[in-house]
Amino acid sequence: MLYFAAVSWEESRERLRPSQDDAWTGLLGVGDPLLSSLPEDSLGLLEMIGDFAEMDDTAVGRFIRWTTDAIEGRNVAGLSDPLKANLYGVDMKDLERNAGLLGMTGEEVLAALPSLRGTQRPEIEARDIPETPEARTP
């Protein structure tokens, strides 16, 4: 989950809010104040919890809660949502809802969506993005 939070945030940030400094930012959150310590912190917590094979539900739950809290400030993809049952497709509504984490508004994210594919930014309306997967089929 740490990896996916870092990748989704960094890729979204670089594509939706490009900056001349992007070439100098660390890969996968290295140097980011919220992400850079997470791999080491998670390893320390796992070592404290003990042998993975002997982890009980309480220890697993504690680690899941820690991970969910740790990625909150960069979770543009809506990860750790129990309603998604660990099935995480690309959901533009999650990106729109979490726009503030990128320093953007939902409207700005919608306007910048073509940047995710490397194209120009045409005018786009929120109504152009289907609410449900079923609505996306032609």
N, C-alpha and C positions, 0 to 999 in steps of 0.2 A: 504494500500500500504506500510505503514511503517513496518508492521509486515512481509509481504512477502519479502520485501527487506532485512530485518534483517535475516530472516530464510534462504533465498536462499544464501545470502552471507556467513553466519556462517557455514551452512552445507557444502557448496562448499569448503570453506577455510579449515575446519577441515578434510574433506575427501580427498581433492586434495593436500593439503600442510600440512600433519599431523605434529604435534609438541608435545613434551612432556608437554608443557604448556597448551594443550587443555583442560585438566581436570580442570584447574584453571581459565578458561575464563568465563565471565559472560554469562548467558543465554540470547539469543536474543539481543545481543549487549550491555548488561550492562557492563560498563567500557570501551567500545569502544569509541574512541574520536569522531567519526562521528555519531554514532548511539545512544549513551546513553542519550543525551538530547532531542532527537526527540519526544518522547511521551509527555513530559511536554511542549515543544515548540509548538507542534501542538495543544494541549489543550488551551494554551494561545492565539494562533491565532484564534481558533474557538470561544473562549469567546469574543475576540475583535470584530470578525465579527458579532456575535449576534446569535439570535434564528435561529436554523437550518430551521425551517418551514418557516421562513421569508427571507431566503437567496435568493438573486437574482442571475442571471447568472454571473454577475461580481464578486460577492463574491465567488461563487463556483469556477469560473475560477482562481481567485487569490489563493484559497486554493490548487487547483490542481497544479498550477505552483509552489507554495511553496513546496508541497510534492515532485514533480518531481525534483526540484533543491536540496532538502534536502537529497534525497536518491542517488543522482548521484554518489557519491564516493563509494557506496556499491552495486550498481544496476547490479549485474552479470547476472540477469535473463532477462534483457531488458524490465523491467516494465515501465509503463507510455508511451508506444509506441502507438500512436493513430491508426496506421495501424493494430494493433492487436485487436482493438475493445474490449478491456478488456477481451480477451480470451487468457489466458496464460498457455499453455502446457509446457512441458519440451522441450526446444529447445537447443540442444548442440551447435548449431552455435552461439547463444547468449552468452553462457558460453565461447566459444572459442574467440569471438569478444571482450569480456570484461575481458579476462585473466589478463590484466594489473592490474585490481582492486584487484586481488589475489596475485600480485607480481609474476606472471607467464607469459610465452609466450603462444600463441595459441597452439604451438606444445607440450609444456609441459602439458597443459590441456588435449589435445587429448591423450597423453601417459598415463595420470593419470585417465582417465575416468573409467576404471574398478574399481578403488577405490570407486567410488560412490556406487557400489554394494557390496563392501567388498571383492573383488577378487584381484588376482595378476594383474600386469600391463603388458599385452603382448604388443608387438609392434603394433601400430595402425597407419594407414595412414589417412590423412584428406579425401582422396577419399572414405574411407570406411563409412563415415557419409553422408547420403543422404541430399541434399540441401532442398528438399520439402517434406511435408507429403505424397504426392502422391507417391514419389519415395521409401517410406518406406514400402509400401505394397508388399508382395511377389508376 
